[in-house]
Amino acid sequence: MAGITQDEATIYDRQIRLWGLDAQQRIQKANVLIAGMRALSNEVCKNLALAGIGSITLLDHRRVVEEDLGAQFLLREDSIGKNSAEEAAPRIKILNPRVNVIVDQEDINTKNDAYFETFDIVCLIGAEYDLMNRINCVRREVNKPFYAADAFGWIGYIFCDLKEHTYALEKRTWPPGVKQTEDPVIVRTTETENYTSLASSLSKNWSNTPSRVLKKRVSPITFMIQILLEFQSKVKRSPFKSELPRLIEQKADLLREIGVDDPNLLSDMYLGDIATLIHTEMASVAAIVGGFLSQEILKVLSAKDQPLQNWFYYDGRDGSGRVQQI
């Protein structure tokens, strides 16, 4: 096959059959930044490496602590005290030696805007709002994909901003009178999706949407994440367990600001999750959210099929996931 070795054709045979040689080649040339090493990052890196991504840059200045070992399978006991990105890199390489794994141990907050312009995909894991917003703006300037995601306790979320993304869509149809056991007619079209920025999405006003509609169509995690990000923006850190009363007070103010007149749309149980579980990682939640996120990244790189538009929320208590366009 042109542009791919026989070994690669054998290794990635299933993927080539699934989305085609051109798409696989785009994936193998892609340069992805994963900023923030957490359980969710481990899952995304694993999936991208196994898919044959060209290059993964791991950016994190933090050192491994004992609590990280519970859900981050790329770490070992002797990783404690060492840089988290440096420790994860060799085990990603073991998964697929063909992937170029680059380690950057600098603090993300010291990076200038130009640093984030060069990557094909930028994905922030566990970042606070101000950083997310800044890098989202940088990526929009160069019209390149941006993702921000996190998974803590039972909750996971993904935000996606592709600004403008064009992709190929295939639909299978059967002419009238033709049984679906026979070969379908493949109709190929080119579609374009336009996205809103993180700041614009979070500033949406819901005053024209009745409470009964919000309850049915909008995940309460939507408002939960907004409260978390607003808290982080004001205090420059995540909340502690003792600050649950402050979160409850903040809920009333925030919902009023965005036009939600029914405070019961967000149970205080979710705020309790923020206060008590924000620093807790669950491997099962990270695996599900990480699988969804890596699938979306590969989908965008392959330019095949409709991508996420523009939020995904996961609640591990009942195993439910919801895509929300905001």
TORKOL-4160 file (C-alpha; in steps of 0.2 Angstrom, whole numbers, padded with zeros to 4 digits, m for minus):
326
<pt num="1" X="0000" Y="0000" Z="0000"/>
<pt num="2" X="0006" Y="0017" Z="m0004"/>
<pt num="3" X="0012" Y="0027" Z="0011"/>
<pt num="4" X="0011" Y="0013" Z="0023"/>
<pt num="5" X="0022" Y="m0002" Z="0026"/>
<pt num="6" X="0016" Y="m0020" Z="0025"/>
<pt num="7" X="0019" Y="m0022" Z="0044"/>
<pt num="8" X="0008" Y="m0006" Z="0047"/>
<pt num="9" X="m0005" Y="m0013" Z="0035"/>
<pt num="10" X="m0006" Y="m0029" Z="0045"/>
<pt num="11" X="m0006" Y="m0021" Z="0062"/>
<pt num="12" X="m0019" Y="m0008" Z="0058"/>
<pt num="13" X="m0029" Y="m0019" Z="0046"/>
<pt num="14" X="m0046" Y="m0018" Z="0056"/>
<pt num="15" X="m0045" Y="0001" Z="0056"/>
<pt num="16" X="m0040" Y="0003" Z="0038"/>
<pt num="17" X="m0056" Y="m0008" Z="0034"/>
<pt num="18" X="m0066" Y="0003" Z="0046"/>
<pt num="19" X="m0062" Y="0021" Z="0040"/>
<pt num="20" X="m0050" Y="0018" Z="0025"/>
<pt num="21" X="m0032" Y="0020" Z="0021"/>
<pt num="22" X="m0032" Y="0039" Z="0019"/>
<pt num="23" X="m0039" Y="0041" Z="0036"/>
<pt num="24" X="m0027" Y="0030" Z="0044"/>
<pt num="25" X="m0013" Y="0039" Z="0036"/>
<pt num="26" X="m0019" Y="0056" Z="0043"/>
<pt num="27" X="m0020" Y="0048" Z="0060"/>
<pt num="28" X="m0002" Y="0041" Z="0059"/>
<pt num="29" X="0004" Y="0059" Z="0054"/>
<pt num="30" X="m0005" Y="0068" Z="0068"/>
<pt num="31" X="0003" Y="0077" Z="0082"/>
<pt num="32" X="m0008" Y="0077" Z="0098"/>
<pt num="33" X="m0005" Y="0086" Z="0115"/>
<pt num="34" X="m0011" Y="0079" Z="0131"/>
<pt num="35" X="m0010" Y="0091" Z="0145"/>
<pt num="36" X="m0012" Y="0085" Z="0162"/>
<pt num="37" X="m0008" Y="0067" Z="0167"/>
<pt num="38" X="m0023" Y="0059" Z="0176"/>
<pt num="39" X="m0033" Y="0042" Z="0175"/>
<pt num="40" X="m0042" Y="0050" Z="0160"/>
<pt num="41" X="m0026" Y="0054" Z="0151"/>
<pt num="42" X="m0020" Y="0037" Z="0153"/>
<pt num="43" X="m0035" Y="0030" Z="0144"/>
<pt num="44" X="m0034" Y="0042" Z="0130"/>
<pt num="45" X="m0016" Y="0040" Z="0128"/>
<pt num="46" X="m0018" Y="0021" Z="0128"/>
<pt num="47" X="m0032" Y="0021" Z="0114"/>
<pt num="48" X="m0023" Y="0034" Z="0103"/>
<pt num="49" X="m0007" Y="0024" Z="0104"/>
<pt num="50" X="m0015" Y="0008" Z="0099"/>
<pt num="51" X="m0024" Y="0017" Z="0085"/>
<pt num="52" X="m0007" Y="0021" Z="0078"/>
<pt num="53" X="m0007" Y="0040" Z="0082"/>
<pt num="54" X="0009" Y="0048" Z="0075"/>
<pt num="55" X="0015" Y="0058" Z="0090"/>
<pt num="56" X="0009" Y="0061" Z="0108"/>
<pt num="57" X="0016" Y="0075" Z="0118"/>
<pt num="58" X="0013" Y="0073" Z="0137"/>
<pt num="59" X="0014" Y="0090" Z="0146"/>
<pt num="60" X="0014" Y="0090" Z="0165"/>
<pt num="61" X="0026" Y="0097" Z="0178"/>
<pt num="62" X="0018" Y="0088" Z="0193"/>
<pt num="63" X="0026" Y="0074" Z="0202"/>
<pt num="64" X="0017" Y="0057" Z="0206"/>
<pt num="65" X="0009" Y="0055" Z="0223"/>
<pt num="66" X="0003" Y="0039" Z="0231"/>
<pt num="67" X="m0015" Y="0043" Z="0227"/>
<pt num="68" X="m0012" Y="0043" Z="0209"/>
<pt num="69" X="m0008" Y="0024" Z="0209"/>
<pt num="70" X="m0026" Y="0020" Z="0212"/>
<pt num="71" X="m0033" Y="0023" Z="0195"/>
<pt num="72" X="m0018" Y="0028" Z="0184"/>
<pt num="73" X="m0012" Y="0011" Z="0176"/>
<pt num="74" X="0003" Y="0019" Z="0167"/>
<pt num="75" X="0011" Y="0022" Z="0184"/>
<pt num="76" X="0020" Y="0010" Z="0197"/>
<pt num="77" X="0024" Y="0011" Z="0215"/>
<pt num="78" X="0042" Y="0017" Z="0211"/>
<pt num="79" X="0034" Y="0032" Z="0201"/>
<pt num="80" X="0030" Y="0041" Z="0217"/>
<pt num="81" X="0040" Y="0057" Z="0218"/>
<pt num="82" X="0044" Y="0057" Z="0199"/>
<pt num="83" X="0037" Y="0067" Z="0185"/>
<pt num="84" X="0020" Y="0060" Z="0180"/>
<pt num="85" X="0023" Y="0063" Z="0161"/>
<pt num="86" X="0040" Y="0055" Z="0162"/>
<pt num="87" X="0034" Y="0040" Z="0171"/>
<pt num="88" X="0019" Y="0037" Z="0159"/>
<pt num="89" X="0029" Y="0039" Z="0143"/>
<pt num="90" X="0038" Y="0022" Z="0142"/>
<pt num="91" X="0023" Y="0012" Z="0145"/>
<pt num="92" X="0014" Y="0021" Z="0131"/>
<pt num="93" X="0028" Y="0017" Z="0120"/>
<pt num="94" X="0027" Y="m0002" Z="0125"/>
<pt num="95" X="0009" Y="m0002" Z="0119"/>
<pt num="96" X="0015" Y="0004" Z="0102"/>
<pt num="97" X="0033" Y="0007" Z="0098"/>
<pt num="98" X="0029" Y="0016" Z="0082"/>
<pt num="99" X="0021" Y="0030" Z="0091"/>
<pt num="100" X="0033" Y="0045" Z="0095"/>
<pt num="101" X="0030" Y="0050" Z="0114"/>
<pt num="102" X="0037" Y="0067" Z="0119"/>
<pt num="103" X="0038" Y="0072" Z="0137"/>
<pt num="104" X="0037" Y="0090" Z="0142"/>
<pt num="105" X="0040" Y="0093" Z="0161"/>
<pt num="106" X="0036" Y="0112" Z="0161"/>
<pt num="107" X="0021" Y="0120" Z="0169"/>
<pt num="108" X="0008" Y="0123" Z="0157"/>
<pt num="109" X="0005" Y="0140" Z="0164"/>
<pt num="110" X="0022" Y="0146" Z="0158"/>
<pt num="111" X="0019" Y="0141" Z="0140"/>
<pt num="112" X="0016" Y="0155" Z="0127"/>
<pt num="113" X="0002" Y="0155" Z="0115"/>
<pt num="114" X="0013" Y="0150" Z="0101"/>
<pt num="115" X="0016" Y="0133" Z="0109"/>
<pt num="116" X="m0002" Y="0128" Z="0107"/>
<pt num="117" X="m0004" Y="0133" Z="0089"/>
<pt num="118" X="0007" Y="0119" Z="0081"/>
<pt num="119" X="m0002" Y="0103" Z="0087"/>
<pt num="120" X="m0016" Y="0095" Z="0077"/>
<pt num="121" X="m0026" Y="0092" Z="0092"/>
<pt num="122" X="m0024" Y="0100" Z="0110"/>
<pt num="123" X="m0033" Y="0091" Z="0124"/>
<pt num="124" X="m0033" Y="0098" Z="0142"/>
<pt num="125" X="m0037" Y="0086" Z="0156"/>
<pt num="126" X="m0042" Y="0092" Z="0173"/>
<pt num="127" X="m0038" Y="0110" Z="0169"/>
<pt num="128" X="m0046" Y="0125" Z="0177"/>
<pt num="129" X="m0057" Y="0137" Z="0168"/>
<pt num="130" X="m0045" Y="0152" Z="0165"/>
<pt num="131" X="m0033" Y="0140" Z="0157"/>
<pt num="132" X="m0046" Y="0131" Z="0146"/>
<pt num="133" X="m0053" Y="0148" Z="0140"/>
<pt num="134" X="m0036" Y="0155" Z="0136"/>
<pt num="135" X="m0030" Y="0140" Z="0126"/>
<pt num="136" X="m0047" Y="0138" Z="0118"/>
<pt num="137" X="m0045" Y="0156" Z="0111"/>
<pt num="138" X="m0028" Y="0152" Z="0104"/>
<pt num="139" X="m0034" Y="0136" Z="0095"/>
<pt num="140" X="m0049" Y="0146" Z="0088"/>
<pt num="141" X="m0037" Y="0159" Z="0080"/>
<pt num="142" X="m0028" Y="0145" Z="0070"/>
<pt num="143" X="m0045" Y="0135" Z="0067"/>
<pt num="144" X="m0038" Y="0119" Z="0075"/>
<pt num="145" X="m0047" Y="0106" Z="0087"/>
<pt num="146" X="m0048" Y="0109" Z="0105"/>
<pt num="147" X="m0054" Y="0097" Z="0119"/>
<pt num="148" X="m0056" Y="0100" Z="0138"/>
<pt num="149" X="m0061" Y="0085" Z="0149"/>
<pt num="150" X="m0061" Y="0078" Z="0166"/>
<pt num="151" X="m0067" Y="0063" Z="0176"/>
<pt num="152" X="m0069" Y="0064" Z="0195"/>
<pt num="153" X="m0079" Y="0053" Z="0207"/>
<pt num="154" X="m0094" Y="0047" Z="0197"/>
<pt num="155" X="m0094" Y="0061" Z="0185"/>
<pt num="156" X="m0085" Y="0064" Z="0168"/>
<pt num="157" X="m0087" Y="0078" Z="0155"/>
<pt num="158" X="m0079" Y="0082" Z="0138"/>
<pt num="159" X="m0080" Y="0099" Z="0129"/>
<pt num="160" X="m0076" Y="0100" Z="0111"/>
<pt num="161" X="m0073" Y="0116" Z="0100"/>
<pt num="162" X="m0068" Y="0112" Z="0082"/>
<pt num="163" X="m0073" Y="0130" Z="0076"/>
<pt num="164" X="m0077" Y="0124" Z="0058"/>
<pt num="165" X="m0075" Y="0106" Z="0054"/>
<pt num="166" X="m0078" Y="0097" Z="0037"/>
<pt num="167" X="m0080" Y="0079" Z="0037"/>
<pt num="168" X="m0086" Y="0065" Z="0025"/>
<pt num="169" X="m0103" Y="0056" Z="0029"/>
<pt num="170" X="m0108" Y="0039" Z="0022"/>
<pt num="171" X="m0126" Y="0034" Z="0022"/>
<pt num="172" X="m0132" Y="0016" Z="0017"/>
<pt num="173" X="m0149" Y="0016" Z="0008"/>
<pt num="174" X="m0159" Y="0003" Z="m0001"/>
<pt num="175" X="m0170" Y="0007" Z="m0016"/>
<pt num="176" X="m0189" Y="0003" Z="m0014"/>
<pt num="177" X="m0192" Y="m0015" Z="m0015"/>
<pt num="178" X="m0174" Y="m0020" Z="m0012"/>
<pt num="179" X="m0172" Y="m0031" Z="0004"/>
<pt num="180" X="m0160" Y="m0025" Z="0017"/>
<pt num="181" X="m0151" Y="m0042" Z="0016"/>
<pt num="182" X="m0144" Y="m0036" Z="m0001"/>
<pt num="183" X="m0130" Y="m0024" Z="m0003"/>
<pt num="184" X="m0135" Y="m0006" Z="0000"/>
<pt num="185" X="m0132" Y="0009" Z="m0010"/>
<pt num="186" X="m0118" Y="0020" Z="m0002"/>
<pt num="187" X="m0122" Y="0039" Z="m0003"/>
<pt num="188" X="m0107" Y="0050" Z="0002"/>
<pt num="189" X="m0109" Y="0068" Z="0006"/>
<pt num="190" X="m0098" Y="0082" Z="0013"/>
<pt num="191" X="m0104" Y="0091" Z="0029"/>
<pt num="192" X="m0098" Y="0105" Z="0039"/>
<pt num="193" X="m0101" Y="0109" Z="0058"/>
<pt num="194" X="m0098" Y="0125" Z="0066"/>
<pt num="195" X="m0094" Y="0127" Z="0084"/>
<pt num="196" X="m0095" Y="0139" Z="0098"/>
<pt num="197" X="m0081" Y="0144" Z="0110"/>
<pt num="198" X="m0081" Y="0138" Z="0128"/>
<pt num="199" X="m0084" Y="0155" Z="0135"/>
<pt num="200" X="m0099" Y="0157" Z="0124"/>
<pt num="201" X="m0106" Y="0140" Z="0128"/>
<pt num="202" X="m0105" Y="0143" Z="0147"/>
<pt num="203" X="m0113" Y="0160" Z="0145"/>
<pt num="204" X="m0129" Y="0153" Z="0137"/>
<pt num="205" X="m0145" Y="0161" Z="0144"/>
<pt num="206" X="m0159" Y="0148" Z="0147"/>
<pt num="207" X="m0173" Y="0161" Z="0152"/>
<pt num="208" X="m0183" Y="0156" Z="0136"/>
<pt num="209" X="m0183" Y="0138" Z="0140"/>
<pt num="210" X="m0196" Y="0132" Z="0152"/>
<pt num="211" X="m0191" Y="0122" Z="0167"/>
<pt num="212" X="m0200" Y="0106" Z="0162"/>
<pt num="213" X="m0190" Y="0107" Z="0145"/>
<pt num="214" X="m0174" Y="0109" Z="0154"/>
<pt num="215" X="m0177" Y="0095" Z="0166"/>
<pt num="216" X="m0181" Y="0083" Z="0151"/>
<pt num="217" X="m0167" Y="0089" Z="0139"/>
<pt num="218" X="m0153" Y="0096" Z="0149"/>
<pt num="219" X="m0142" Y="0086" Z="0160"/>
<pt num="220" X="m0140" Y="0093" Z="0178"/>
<pt num="221" X="m0121" Y="0090" Z="0175"/>
<pt num="222" X="m0122" Y="0105" Z="0163"/>
<pt num="223" X="m0125" Y="0116" Z="0178"/>
<pt num="224" X="m0114" Y="0106" Z="0190"/>
<pt num="225" X="m0098" Y="0109" Z="0178"/>
<pt num="226" X="m0102" Y="0127" Z="0177"/>
<pt num="227" X="m0102" Y="0129" Z="0195"/>
<pt num="228" X="m0086" Y="0120" Z="0197"/>
<pt num="229" X="m0077" Y="0130" Z="0183"/>
<pt num="230" X="m0084" Y="0147" Z="0191"/>
<pt num="231" X="m0077" Y="0142" Z="0208"/>
<pt num="232" X="m0060" Y="0138" Z="0201"/>
<pt num="233" X="m0060" Y="0154" Z="0191"/>
<pt num="234" X="m0063" Y="0164" Z="0207"/>
<pt num="235" X="m0053" Y="0155" Z="0220"/>
<pt num="236" X="m0039" Y="0148" Z="0208"/>
<pt num="237" X="m0042" Y="0130" Z="0215"/>
<pt num="238" X="m0054" Y="0116" Z="0217"/>
<pt num="239" X="m0066" Y="0117" Z="0232"/>
<pt num="240" X="m0063" Y="0107" Z="0248"/>
<pt num="241" X="m0077" Y="0097" Z="0257"/>
<pt num="242" X="m0079" Y="0110" Z="0270"/>
<pt num="243" X="m0084" Y="0122" Z="0256"/>
<pt num="244" X="m0101" Y="0113" Z="0251"/>
<pt num="245" X="m0111" Y="0127" Z="0259"/>
<pt num="246" X="m0102" Y="0140" Z="0248"/>
<pt num="247" X="m0106" Y="0129" Z="0232"/>
<pt num="248" X="m0124" Y="0128" Z="0237"/>
<pt num="249" X="m0125" Y="0147" Z="0239"/>
<pt num="250" X="m0115" Y="0149" Z="0222"/>
<pt num="251" X="m0128" Y="0138" Z="0214"/>
<pt num="252" X="m0143" Y="0149" Z="0217"/>
<pt num="253" X="m0133" Y="0164" Z="0211"/>
<pt num="254" X="m0127" Y="0156" Z="0195"/>
<pt num="255" X="m0143" Y="0148" Z="0190"/>
<pt num="256" X="m0151" Y="0165" Z="0192"/>
<pt num="257" X="m0138" Y="0173" Z="0181"/>
<pt num="258" X="m0141" Y="0161" Z="0167"/>
<pt num="259" X="m0159" Y="0162" Z="0167"/>
<pt num="260" X="m0164" Y="0146" Z="0177"/>
<pt num="261" X="m0178" Y="0149" Z="0189"/>
<pt num="262" X="m0179" Y="0132" Z="0196"/>
<pt num="263" X="m0165" Y="0127" Z="0208"/>
<pt num="264" X="m0171" Y="0109" Z="0209"/>
<pt num="265" X="m0164" Y="0106" Z="0192"/>
<pt num="266" X="m0148" Y="0104" Z="0200"/>
<pt num="267" X="m0148" Y="0093" Z="0216"/>
<pt num="268" X="m0136" Y="0097" Z="0230"/>
<pt num="269" X="m0131" Y="0079" Z="0228"/>
<pt num="270" X="m0120" Y="0085" Z="0213"/>
<pt num="271" X="m0113" Y="0099" Z="0223"/>
<pt num="272" X="m0108" Y="0086" Z="0236"/>
<pt num="273" X="m0099" Y="0076" Z="0223"/>
<pt num="274" X="m0089" Y="0092" Z="0218"/>
<pt num="275" X="m0084" Y="0095" Z="0237"/>
<pt num="276" X="m0080" Y="0077" Z="0241"/>
<pt num="277" X="m0075" Y="0068" Z="0225"/>
<pt num="278" X="m0066" Y="0082" Z="0215"/>
<pt num="279" X="m0049" Y="0074" Z="0219"/>
<pt num="280" X="m0055" Y="0056" Z="0217"/>
<pt num="281" X="m0052" Y="0046" Z="0202"/>
<pt num="282" X="m0062" Y="0030" Z="0197"/>
<pt num="283" X="m0054" Y="0019" Z="0184"/>
<pt num="284" X="m0071" Y="0013" Z="0177"/>
<pt num="285" X="m0077" Y="0031" Z="0174"/>
<pt num="286" X="m0060" Y="0036" Z="0167"/>
<pt num="287" X="m0061" Y="0021" Z="0155"/>
<pt num="288" X="m0078" Y="0026" Z="0148"/>
<pt num="289" X="m0075" Y="0044" Z="0146"/>
<pt num="290" X="m0058" Y="0041" Z="0140"/>
<pt num="291" X="m0064" Y="0029" Z="0127"/>
<pt num="292" X="m0077" Y="0041" Z="0121"/>
<pt num="293" X="m0064" Y="0055" Z="0120"/>
<pt num="294" X="m0051" Y="0046" Z="0111"/>
<pt num="295" X="m0064" Y="0040" Z="0098"/>
<pt num="296" X="m0069" Y="0058" Z="0095"/>
<pt num="297" X="m0051" Y="0063" Z="0092"/>
<pt num="298" X="m0049" Y="0049" Z="0080"/>
<pt num="299" X="m0065" Y="0053" Z="0071"/>
<pt num="300" X="m0059" Y="0072" Z="0069"/>
<pt num="301" X="m0042" Y="0067" Z="0063"/>
<pt num="302" X="m0049" Y="0054" Z="0050"/>
<pt num="303" X="m0062" Y="0067" Z="0044"/>
<pt num="304" X="m0075" Y="0054" Z="0044"/>
<pt num="305" X="m0092" Y="0054" Z="0052"/>
<pt num="306" X="m0101" Y="0068" Z="0063"/>
<pt num="307" X="m0091" Y="0073" Z="0078"/>
<pt num="308" X="m0096" Y="0077" Z="0095"/>
<pt num="309" X="m0106" Y="0094" Z="0096"/>
<pt num="310" X="m0101" Y="0100" Z="0109"/>
<pt num="311" X="m0102" Y="0093" Z="0126"/>
<pt num="312" X="m0103" Y="0075" Z="0133"/>
<pt num="313" X="m0108" Y="0071" Z="0151"/>
<pt num="314" X="m0106" Y="0055" Z="0160"/>
<pt num="315" X="m0114" Y="0050" Z="0176"/>
<pt num="316" X="m0107" Y="0034" Z="0183"/>
<pt num="317" X="m0121" Y="0031" Z="0196"/>
<pt num="318" X="m0133" Y="0025" Z="0183"/>
<pt num="319" X="m0121" Y="0023" Z="0168"/>
<pt num="320" X="m0129" Y="0036" Z="0158"/>
<pt num="321" X="m0120" Y="0047" Z="0145"/>
<pt num="322" X="m0128" Y="0062" Z="0136"/>
<pt num="323" X="m0122" Y="0073" Z="0122"/>
<pt num="324" X="m0128" Y="0091" Z="0124"/>
<pt num="325" X="m0126" Y="0105" Z="0111"/>
<pt num="326" X="m0124" Y="0122" Z="0120"/>
